[in-house]
Amino acid sequence: MNASGTGFPISKLVVPVIAMMAVVAASNVLVQHPVELFGLQEALTWGAFTYPVAFLVNDLTNRRFGPAVARQVVYFGFALAVVLSIWLATPRIALASGTAFLFGQLLDIGVFNRLRRMSWWQAPLAGSLFGSAVDTALFFSLAFAGDAAMSFPVTYASTGITVPLWVGLAYFDFLVKLGCALLALVPYGALMGWLKPWGGAQGANTLSR
């Protein structure tokens, strides 16, 4: 049985789908737990450190199988992660995460595919950065805007700026994702030689590099 619109058997998508689902579900739980080390409880949640792995999985899938298959992985991962997250987190967080995941990952695929003929690091880095920006804005606004427990004002001493807690968390979450996008180039580069572009149904021209 092949994935819809592609020539690839669904069995080959099991690993990336499970990886996507696990990352999103874990992040939806961890985003509810602030980092209490070094006084960062009003700046970061643990979810900021796990979620960027989804972009690495997406980029490796895109490189290996191409954009059509990568989108199928996103759709499968989205559906499974939302269902699992409703059980592990709250329905609002699950739906916010699912929406942000869908838009962010699809944008990552589009940017990656447009830049895939350029230097090896440009496509995954640009895709992750643009996707992370959209994902962060959508997730935090949909999950926490208007929530009294997440909207009390917080003043950051370094700038004197006062914002709702969820806005501050979103800002620092995005900074962590920037750093993770750079760090993810290490495993991406290491796996490039092993995950050669698939030479099957989509053709070598589509799956260049």
Backbone torsions as a table, in degrees:
resi	resn	phi	psi	omega
1	MET	NA	129.6	-176.8
2	ASN	-99.9	153.8	173.9
3	ALA	-66.0	144.1	-174.8
4	SER	-55.4	127.4	176.0
5	GLY	77.4	7.0	-179.6
6	THR	-131.3	169.9	177.4
7	GLY	-101.6	21.6	-174.1
8	PHE	-107.7	135.9	177.3
9	PRO	-67.3	142.4	-179.3
10	ILE	-59.3	-30.0	-178.3
11	SER	-58.4	-28.9	-179.2
12	LYS	-77.0	-10.3	-179.0
13	LEU	-98.2	-0.6	-174.9
14	VAL	-60.6	-47.1	-176.4
15	VAL	-62.8	-51.9	179.3
16	PRO	-64.6	-34.3	178.5
17	VAL	-65.1	-46.2	178.9
18	ILE	-63.0	-40.4	178.8
19	ALA	-62.3	-45.4	178.0
20	MET	-59.4	-49.1	-177.6
21	MET	-60.2	-44.4	-178.4
22	ALA	-64.8	-42.2	-179.4
23	VAL	-64.7	-46.9	-177.8
24	VAL	-66.3	-44.8	-179.6
25	ALA	-62.8	-44.8	179.1
26	ALA	-63.1	-40.5	-179.0
27	SER	-66.4	-35.6	179.4
28	ASN	-67.2	-28.1	174.3
29	VAL	-78.3	-46.5	-174.4
30	LEU	-70.3	-24.7	179.5
31	VAL	-67.7	-14.6	177.7
32	GLN	-87.5	-0.7	-177.3
33	HIS	-120.6	109.2	-180.0
34	PRO	-68.9	153.7	174.9
35	VAL	-78.9	110.8	-174.9
36	GLU	-94.0	5.6	176.8
37	LEU	-83.4	143.7	173.3
38	PHE	56.6	27.1	177.4
39	GLY	69.1	28.8	-176.0
40	LEU	-95.1	11.0	-174.3
41	GLN	-64.5	-20.2	177.5
42	GLU	-103.7	13.3	-178.9
43	ALA	-125.5	-31.9	-173.2
44	LEU	-142.2	151.6	167.5
45	THR	-117.4	162.3	-178.5
46	TRP	-67.1	-21.5	179.3
47	GLY	-63.1	-23.9	-179.9
48	ALA	-63.4	-24.5	-175.5
49	PHE	-91.9	-19.0	-177.5
50	THR	-98.4	-36.1	-172.3
51	TYR	-62.0	-37.2	-178.9
52	PRO	-57.1	-18.7	177.7
53	VAL	-61.4	-28.2	179.7
54	ALA	-61.3	-36.1	179.4
55	PHE	-69.9	-35.0	176.3
56	LEU	-64.3	-45.8	178.0
57	VAL	-59.6	-43.9	-179.0
58	ASN	-62.8	-45.3	-178.2
59	ASP	-66.9	-39.3	178.0
60	LEU	-66.8	-38.1	177.3
61	THR	-65.5	-42.0	179.5
62	ASN	-63.2	-43.5	179.4
63	ARG	-63.3	-43.8	-175.1
64	ARG	-72.8	-47.7	-170.6
65	PHE	-113.1	-10.0	-179.5
66	GLY	93.7	169.0	-172.9
67	PRO	-65.7	-35.7	-178.5
68	ALA	-63.1	-43.4	178.8
69	VAL	-70.9	-39.2	178.7
70	ALA	-59.2	-39.0	177.8
71	ARG	-64.9	-39.0	177.7
72	GLN	-61.5	-41.3	177.8
73	VAL	-61.8	-42.3	178.3
74	VAL	-61.3	-44.6	-178.9
75	TYR	-63.9	-45.8	177.8
76	PHE	-63.0	-47.5	-179.4
77	GLY	-61.6	-39.3	178.3
78	PHE	-59.7	-51.3	-177.0
79	ALA	-62.6	-47.2	-178.0
80	LEU	-68.2	-39.5	-178.1
81	ALA	-67.7	-38.6	179.0
82	VAL	-63.2	-45.9	179.6
83	VAL	-61.1	-46.3	-179.0
84	LEU	-67.0	-37.9	-176.7
85	SER	-70.9	-30.3	176.3
86	ILE	-60.8	-33.9	178.8
87	TRP	-78.4	-38.9	-175.8
88	LEU	-85.8	-30.5	-178.2
89	ALA	-120.8	-147.3	176.5
90	THR	-103.5	156.3	178.6
91	PRO	-57.4	-37.3	-179.2
92	ARG	-65.6	-45.2	178.9
93	ILE	-64.7	-40.2	-179.7
94	ALA	-62.7	-45.3	-178.8
95	LEU	-71.0	-38.2	176.7
96	ALA	-63.5	-43.1	179.9
97	SER	-64.8	-42.4	-179.8
98	GLY	-62.4	-43.2	179.3
99	THR	-64.1	-48.0	-179.8
100	ALA	-63.2	-42.0	179.0
101	PHE	-59.4	-46.9	-176.2
102	LEU	-61.9	-50.2	-178.3
103	PHE	-68.7	-42.6	-178.4
104	GLY	-65.5	-43.5	-178.2
105	GLN	-71.4	-37.6	177.4
106	LEU	-66.7	-36.2	175.5
107	LEU	-65.8	-41.1	177.2
108	ASP	-57.2	-44.0	179.7
109	ILE	-62.4	-44.3	-178.9
110	GLY	-63.7	-44.6	-179.5
111	VAL	-67.2	-44.4	179.8
112	PHE	-57.8	-47.2	-176.0
113	ASN	-65.8	-34.1	179.2
114	ARG	-68.4	-31.0	-174.3
115	LEU	-105.1	4.9	-170.4
116	ARG	-65.8	-18.2	177.8
117	ARG	-85.9	-5.5	-179.5
118	MET	-86.7	-168.1	180.0
119	SER	-53.7	145.8	-170.0
120	TRP	-55.3	-30.7	-174.5
121	TRP	-89.2	-16.4	-174.1
122	GLN	-69.5	-43.0	-177.8
123	ALA	-63.6	-51.9	-179.8
124	PRO	-66.2	-36.0	-179.0
125	LEU	-68.8	-48.6	-179.3
126	ALA	-64.7	-43.1	179.1
127	GLY	-59.7	-44.3	-179.9
128	SER	-65.7	-40.0	-178.0
129	LEU	-67.4	-47.8	179.0
130	PHE	-66.3	-43.5	179.1
131	GLY	-63.3	-40.0	179.9
132	SER	-65.6	-38.5	179.9
133	ALA	-62.2	-47.1	179.6
134	VAL	-66.8	-44.3	-179.2
135	ASP	-59.6	-47.0	-177.8
136	THR	-63.2	-46.7	-179.0
137	ALA	-61.7	-45.0	-178.5
138	LEU	-68.6	-46.8	-175.0
139	PHE	-61.9	-53.0	-174.1
140	PHE	-68.2	-36.0	178.8
141	SER	-69.9	-42.0	-179.1
142	LEU	-73.9	-33.7	-175.2
143	ALA	-83.5	-32.3	-167.9
144	PHE	-128.3	-14.5	-179.3
145	ALA	-61.2	129.6	-179.9
146	GLY	85.9	-8.6	176.5
147	ASP	-80.8	115.9	-174.5
148	ALA	-57.3	-37.5	-178.1
149	ALA	-68.9	-19.7	-177.6
150	MET	-114.3	5.2	-173.5
151	SER	-118.6	6.6	178.3
152	PHE	-69.2	148.8	-174.6
153	PRO	-70.2	138.6	178.1
154	VAL	-127.8	131.5	177.6
155	THR	-106.5	125.9	-180.0
156	TYR	-94.1	117.9	-171.4
157	ALA	-58.3	-33.9	-175.4
158	SER	-66.2	-25.3	-177.8
159	THR	-120.5	-21.2	-175.4
160	GLY	76.9	6.2	-178.8
161	ILE	-83.3	135.4	177.5
162	THR	-110.6	126.2	-179.7
163	VAL	-140.7	161.6	171.7
164	PRO	-59.4	149.0	-176.6
165	LEU	-52.8	-43.7	-175.6
166	TRP	-65.6	-29.7	177.4
167	VAL	-68.6	-43.4	177.2
168	GLY	-63.2	-41.3	178.0
169	LEU	-62.7	-39.6	179.2
170	ALA	-63.0	-42.5	-178.3
171	TYR	-62.7	-49.7	-177.6
172	PHE	-71.9	-30.6	174.7
173	ASP	-59.9	-43.7	-179.7
174	PHE	-66.3	-37.3	177.1
175	LEU	-61.1	-41.3	177.7
176	VAL	-63.6	-40.9	179.4
177	LYS	-63.6	-34.4	175.3
178	LEU	-60.8	-46.9	179.0
179	GLY	-63.9	-40.7	179.9
180	CYS	-66.6	-34.0	178.2
181	ALA	-62.4	-38.2	177.3
182	LEU	-69.8	-44.1	-179.8
183	LEU	-65.0	-32.4	-178.3
184	ALA	-66.5	-17.4	177.0
185	LEU	-64.6	-24.6	-179.5
186	VAL	-67.0	-57.3	177.8
187	PRO	-66.5	-32.0	178.5
188	TYR	-62.4	-48.0	178.8
189	GLY	-63.0	-37.4	-179.3
190	ALA	-67.7	-31.3	-176.8
191	LEU	-92.0	-7.3	-177.2
192	MET	-57.7	-42.9	-177.3
193	GLY	-68.1	-25.7	-178.7
194	TRP	-87.6	-40.5	-178.9
195	LEU	-93.0	73.6	177.6
196	LYS	-69.2	146.8	176.7
197	PRO	-55.9	135.6	-179.3
198	TRP	-63.1	132.9	-178.2
199	GLY	-98.3	17.8	-173.7
200	GLY	-86.4	-129.7	-164.8
201	ALA	-60.2	-27.6	-175.0
202	GLN	-85.8	-16.0	173.1
203	GLY	89.7	151.1	-175.9
204	ALA	-68.4	-30.6	-178.4
205	ASN	-65.7	-39.5	179.6
206	THR	-71.2	-34.2	-174.6
207	LEU	-105.5	47.6	-179.3
208	SER	-63.3	155.8	-175.7
209	ARG	63.3	NA	NA
